[in-house]
Amino acid sequence: MQDVRVMKPPLLSLIVEDAFGMVAKTSSRFSPKGCEM
């Protein structure tokens, strides 16, 4: 996932990282393995 950040612009990277973080938190609520993704 780190390679994708380098290829994308800083702003887009922040949006993607924030969105991914929210998805990870939501997934972790329903399943313990959510944060491993």
MOPAC internal coordinates of N, CA, C and O (Angstrom, degrees):
PM7 1SCF
backbone

  N    0.0000 0     0.00 0     0.00 0    0    0    0
  C    1.4659 1     0.00 0     0.00 0    1    0    0
  C    1.5257 1   111.45 1     0.00 0    2    1    0
  O    1.2310 1   119.87 1   150.64 1    3    2    1
  N    1.3188 1   117.85 1   -29.36 1    3    2    1
  C    1.4679 1   121.10 1  -178.98 1    5    3    2
  C    1.5285 1   110.60 1   -64.84 1    6    5    3
  O    1.2310 1   120.10 1   145.72 1    7    6    5
  N    1.3479 1   117.41 1   -34.28 1    7    6    5
  C    1.4609 1   120.24 1  -179.77 1    9    7    6
  C    1.5276 1   110.37 1   -62.59 1   10    9    7
  O    1.2310 1   120.30 1   143.85 1   11   10    9
  N    1.3311 1   117.04 1   -36.15 1   11   10    9
  C    1.4626 1   120.69 1  -179.49 1   13   11   10
  C    1.5232 1   110.48 1   -65.19 1   14   13   11
  O    1.2310 1   120.29 1   142.09 1   15   14   13
  N    1.3235 1   117.06 1   -37.91 1   15   14   13
  C    1.4691 1   120.79 1  -179.77 1   17   15   14
  C    1.5247 1   110.98 1   -61.40 1   18   17   15
  O    1.2310 1   120.22 1   138.85 1   19   18   17
  N    1.3178 1   117.19 1   -41.15 1   19   18   17
  C    1.4662 1   121.10 1  -177.16 1   21   19   18
  C    1.5285 1   110.35 1   -65.75 1   22   21   19
  O    1.2310 1   120.57 1   143.33 1   23   22   21
  N    1.3376 1   116.51 1   -36.67 1   23   22   21
  C    1.4647 1   120.60 1  -176.90 1   25   23   22
  C    1.5290 1   111.63 1   -74.46 1   26   25   23
  O    1.2310 1   119.96 1   150.61 1   27   26   25
  N    1.3284 1   117.68 1   -29.39 1   27   26   25
  C    1.4669 1   120.93 1  -176.72 1   29   27   26
  C    1.5245 1   110.91 1   -90.53 1   30   29   27
  O    1.2310 1   120.34 1   -23.92 1   31   30   29
  N    1.3414 1   116.96 1   156.08 1   31   30   29
  C    1.4691 1   122.29 1   176.89 1   33   31   30
  C    1.5224 1   110.62 1   -61.99 1   34   33   31
  O    1.2310 1   120.01 1   -23.96 1   35   34   33
  N    1.3414 1   117.59 1   156.04 1   35   34   33
  C    1.4702 1   122.38 1  -177.35 1   37   35   34
  C    1.5281 1   112.24 1   -57.13 1   38   37   35
  O    1.2310 1   120.21 1   134.78 1   39   38   37
  N    1.3310 1   117.20 1   -45.22 1   39   38   37
  C    1.4621 1   120.80 1  -177.10 1   41   39   38
  C    1.5234 1   110.45 1   -64.43 1   42   41   39
  O    1.2310 1   120.76 1   131.20 1   43   42   41
  N    1.3315 1   116.16 1   -48.80 1   43   42   41
  C    1.4623 1   120.45 1  -179.72 1   45   43   42
  C    1.5223 1   109.93 1   -62.58 1   46   45   43
  O    1.2310 1   120.92 1   142.88 1   47   46   45
  N    1.3239 1   115.84 1   -37.12 1   47   46   45
  C    1.4686 1   120.43 1   179.16 1   49   47   46
  C    1.5234 1   110.33 1   -62.06 1   50   49   47
  O    1.2310 1   120.56 1   139.13 1   51   50   49
  N    1.3339 1   116.54 1   -40.87 1   51   50   49
  C    1.4708 1   120.44 1   179.35 1   53   51   50
  C    1.5228 1   110.45 1   -63.46 1   54   53   51
  O    1.2310 1   120.61 1   136.78 1   55   54   53
  N    1.3315 1   116.44 1   -43.22 1   55   54   53
  C    1.4713 1   120.65 1  -179.12 1   57   55   54
  C    1.5242 1   109.90 1   -64.23 1   58   57   55
  O    1.2310 1   120.69 1   134.82 1   59   58   57
  N    1.3307 1   116.29 1   -45.18 1   59   58   57
  C    1.4669 1   120.63 1  -179.27 1   61   59   58
  C    1.5168 1   110.31 1   -64.64 1   62   61   59
  O    1.2310 1   120.74 1   136.71 1   63   62   61
  N    1.3298 1   116.18 1   -43.29 1   63   62   61
  C    1.4681 1   120.09 1  -178.97 1   65   63   62
  C    1.5281 1   110.48 1   -64.33 1   66   65   63
  O    1.2310 1   120.39 1   138.52 1   67   66   65
  N    1.3413 1   116.86 1   -41.48 1   67   66   65
  C    1.4605 1   120.79 1   179.30 1   69   67   66
  C    1.5271 1   110.27 1   -64.91 1   70   69   67
  O    1.2310 1   120.60 1   135.29 1   71   70   69
  N    1.3317 1   116.45 1   -44.71 1   71   70   69
  C    1.4649 1   120.68 1   179.58 1   73   71   70
  C    1.5227 1   110.15 1   -62.96 1   74   73   71
  O    1.2310 1   120.65 1   135.93 1   75   74   73
  N    1.3303 1   116.36 1   -44.07 1   75   74   73
  C    1.4692 1   120.84 1   179.27 1   77   75   74
  C    1.5222 1   110.43 1   -62.72 1   78   77   75
  O    1.2310 1   120.66 1   142.44 1   79   78   77
  N    1.3205 1   116.34 1   -37.56 1   79   78   77
  C    1.4654 1   120.62 1   178.78 1   81   79   78
  C    1.5235 1   111.38 1   -64.56 1   82   81   79
  O    1.2310 1   120.66 1   138.41 1   83   82   81
  N    1.3373 1   116.35 1   -41.59 1   83   82   81
  C    1.4678 1   120.21 1   179.19 1   85   83   82
  C    1.5241 1   110.14 1   -65.70 1   86   85   83
  O    1.2310 1   120.49 1   138.93 1   87   86   85
  N    1.3252 1   116.67 1   -41.07 1   87   86   85
  C    1.4681 1   121.05 1   178.81 1   89   87   86
  C    1.5221 1   110.08 1   -63.82 1   90   89   87
  O    1.2310 1   120.78 1   139.44 1   91   90   89
  N    1.3263 1   116.11 1   -40.56 1   91   90   89
  C    1.4697 1   120.44 1  -179.86 1   93   91   90
  C    1.5291 1   110.19 1   -64.03 1   94   93   91
  O    1.2310 1   120.46 1   138.55 1   95   94   93
  N    1.3367 1   116.73 1   -41.45 1   95   94   93
  C    1.4686 1   120.00 1   179.29 1   97   95   94
  C    1.5266 1   110.33 1   -65.74 1   98   97   95
  O    1.2310 1   120.74 1   137.11 1   99   98   97
  N    1.3414 1   116.18 1   -42.89 1   99   98   97
  C    1.4663 1   120.00 1   180.00 1  101   99   98
  C    1.5214 1   110.51 1   -64.26 1  102  101   99
  O    1.2310 1   120.71 1   138.64 1  103  102  101
  N    1.3323 1   116.24 1   -41.36 1  103  102  101
  C    1.4663 1   120.56 1  -179.67 1  105  103  102
  C    1.5216 1   110.56 1   -66.51 1  106  105  103
  O    1.2310 1   120.55 1   140.55 1  107  106  105
  N    1.3286 1   116.56 1   -39.45 1  107  106  105
  C    1.4677 1   120.77 1  -178.06 1  109  107  106
  C    1.5273 1   110.44 1   -65.62 1  110  109  107
  O    1.2310 1   120.27 1   152.98 1  111  110  109
  N    1.3222 1   117.10 1   -27.02 1  111  110  109
  C    1.4661 1   120.11 1   179.24 1  113  111  110
  C    1.5283 1   109.99 1   -67.14 1  114  113  111
  O    1.2310 1   120.65 1   138.51 1  115  114  113
  N    1.3355 1   116.37 1   -41.49 1  115  114  113
  C    1.4628 1   120.45 1  -176.02 1  117  115  114
  C    1.5252 1   111.49 1   -84.77 1  118  117  115
  O    1.2310 1   120.21 1   142.53 1  119  118  117
  N    1.3399 1   117.21 1   -37.47 1  119  118  117
  C    1.4646 1   119.73 1  -179.11 1  121  119  118
  C    1.5275 1   110.46 1  -136.76 1  122  121  119
  O    1.2310 1   119.39 1   -42.18 1  123  122  121
  N    1.3386 1   118.77 1   137.82 1  123  122  121
  C    1.4673 1   123.42 1  -179.61 1  125  123  122
  C    1.5266 1   112.05 1   -61.69 1  126  125  123
  O    1.2310 1   120.15 1   153.38 1  127  126  125
  N    1.3318 1   117.32 1   -26.62 1  127  126  125
  C    1.4669 1   120.98 1  -176.84 1  129  127  126
  C    1.5256 1   111.69 1   -83.70 1  130  129  127
  O    1.2310 1   119.97 1  -177.06 1  131  130  129
  N    1.3206 1   117.66 1     2.94 1  131  130  129
  C    1.4609 1   121.31 1  -176.85 1  133  131  130
  C    1.5177 1   112.39 1   -63.84 1  134  133  131
  O    1.2310 1   119.97 1   141.56 1  135  134  133
  N    1.3439 1   117.67 1   -38.44 1  135  134  133
  C    1.4593 1   120.50 1  -176.87 1  137  135  134
  C    1.5243 1   111.15 1   -75.66 1  138  137  135
  O    1.2310 1   119.73 1   165.64 1  139  138  137
  N    1.3287 1   118.12 1   -14.36 1  139  138  137
  C    1.4691 1   119.75 1   179.71 1  141  139  138
  C    1.5261 1   110.65 1   -74.58 1  142  141  139
  O    1.2310 1   120.82 1   156.99 1  143  142  141
  N    1.3394 1   116.05 1   -23.01 1  143  142  141
  C    1.4577 1   119.73 1   178.81 1  145  143  142
  C    1.5320 1   109.47 1   -64.78 1  146  145  143
  O    1.2310 1   120.10 1   180.00 1  147  146  145

